[in-house]
């Protein structure tokens, strides 16, 4: 009798684990796929243009590493302020203003990068960009992969 109960328990645990794994399953999780990318991925670029654009994007990525880290820190601090026993509206508003300033800084850098990339392109290549939509291209984004579907 005891062996039967143990066997049924083990089968139940394995079934539950398998059901959870399949429910998580492949979906639109994090990974590589179509997302916001360079915006010029489908252009006929020369090797020199590709090198210049990659350098511009690489430089921006390096510049933004500290801003992204700071943004993460500020968001964590804001979240922690909401977990305080007594909410301090002034501290919360000040932290939100810091986050908003960082977001504005990120937007300014993104605009500068987009402008710098556009300057590398010929007028004919720039004329084709709107046909692909704003910022469409291969890049990190919601691609097929394992992960939460959010």
ABEGO torsion letter per residue (X at the ends): XAAAAAAAAAAAAAAAAAAAAAAAEBBBBBEBEBBBBAGAAABBBBAAAAAAAAAAAAAAAAAAAAAAAAAAAAAAAAAAAAABABBBAAAAAAAAAAAAAAAAAAAAAAAAAAAAAAAABBAAAAAAAAAAEBGBEBBBBBBBEBEBBX
